[in-house]
Amino acid sequence: MLKQARRIVIKVGSSLVTNQGKGLDHSALACWAAQIAALKQMNKEIILVSSGAIAEGMQRLNWENRPTALYELQAAAAVGQMGLAQAYASGFSQHGLQTAQVLLTHEDLSNRKRYLNARSTLTTLLKLNVIPIINENDTVATDEIRFGDNDTLAALVTNLVEADILVILTDQAGLFTSDPRKNPDAKLLSKVHAGDPMLEKMAGGVGSSISRGGMQTKVIAAKRAARSGADTIIASGHENNVLIRLSRDEMIGTRFLAKIPVLAARKQWLADYLQVRGYVVLDKGAVKALSTDGKSLLPIGVISVDGEFERGEAVSCVDEECREIARGLINYSAVETQKILKRTSSEIEAILGYVDEPELIHRNNLVLL
C-alpha cells in the first residue's frame, strides 16, 4: 500500500510527540522528521497532521490537567503552536527540508471557496518540496466548527488533496476484534474494508488524558478517507522505524481498504453530489481540450457565462449546442469569469488585478460526462 502510494497523509497522535503530555518530545519529533525525510527520498509527497500543540501549551503554562473550557484550550493551543512549529522546523532542517504550518477549521473545508484556497495552498507547498504540517486551528475554532480530534482532520485533508493513503500512527497496535486491554483473547485485524459497520462496534473507548481521539475516531476517519478512494493504515507509532517498514509493505497494524480508487471516487463526487450553480459555454477547441486531450479549462476557451456562482462552486461546461460536456469546481466567480472569458491566462492579472489560478477549472476538479 505505502510502497505504491505517491501522496501520503501521516497523522501522529499526542502520545507520540509529547512526554506523556508534559511538553514536546524533541527526540521523537526528530525521529519522525528523519523517517519522513527518507520517504521524501523515495519521491513521495508527504503531508503531516500533528497533534501536540495543546500539550506543549499546557507545559509552557504549567498546567497539569487538560482544560475543558474552550477558551482555555484555545489559549493553550496558541502558546503551544509556537513550540510545535519551531520544533518541526528544526527537525526537518537537519535533512534539508522546509516546513509550513497550516491551521484549519471545519469551516475551511466545508466552504467551497475556502476549500479551493486550502487545496491550492497545500498542492503548491508540495510542488515546492515543502512539508505542510497541519493542525486544527484551536485558537479560533468554536464548538460548532472544531473537528474535535486530529483523526477527523487528517481524513478530511486526505479527501482535500486526493491522497493515495492515510497513515494514522497511535499508541495502539491497530484495530482488534475487541478491546485488548479488557479481553486477552482479542485478535489484531490485519486487513479490513473501510466503512464496514462492524468495525465501529469493535472499536471502543476514548483517548488518553492528553488527547481526544480513540480507536473509534480512527475507524471513522478511515471510513471518511475511503469516500475519496484512499486506503488507511492504523498502526503503532512505537514500532521501530514504522514508516520506513510500511514503505516496504511490511504488514504492521490494520489496513483499511477503500472500495473504489481515488480518481473514480472524486469523479463520482463531482458528478453526483454537487449542485450546479451555473454554466459556461465552450468553443470547439475547449471541448476538444477537455474531452479528448484531458486538459484543464482555460478562460480563452469560454464563449459565455450564465448563472450566479462564486469561486469554488460547481458549474456545468456545455458546448455551443448546450450539451453538457463536463462539470467541475470553478476558480473564479461568474462576474470574474465574464471579465476574463476569451482571454489568455497571462492576461488574468492585468484584467482582475490578481490571479487565483491560471485555469478556470483545473482538470483535477473536473469530470467529463
Buried (B, 14 or more C-beta within 10 A) or exposed (E): BBEEBEBBBBBBBBBBBBBEBEBBBBEBBBBBBBBBBBBBEEEBBBBBBBBBBBBBBBBBEEBEEBBEEEEBBBBBBBBBBBBBBBBBBBBBEEBEBEBBBBBBBBBBBEBBBBBBBBBBEBBEBBEEEBBBBBBBBBBBBEEEBBBBBBBBBBBBBBBBBBBBBBBBBBBBBBBBEBBBEEEEEBEEBEEBBBBBEEBBEBBEEEBBEBBBBBBBBBBBBBBBBBBBBBBBBBBBBBBEBBBBBBBEEBEBBBBBBBEBBBEEBBBBBBBEEBEBBBBBBBBEEBBEBBBEEEBBBBBBBBBBBBBEBBBBBBBBBBBEEEEEBBBBBBBBBBEBBBBBBEBEBEBBEEEBEEBBBBBBBBBBBBBBB
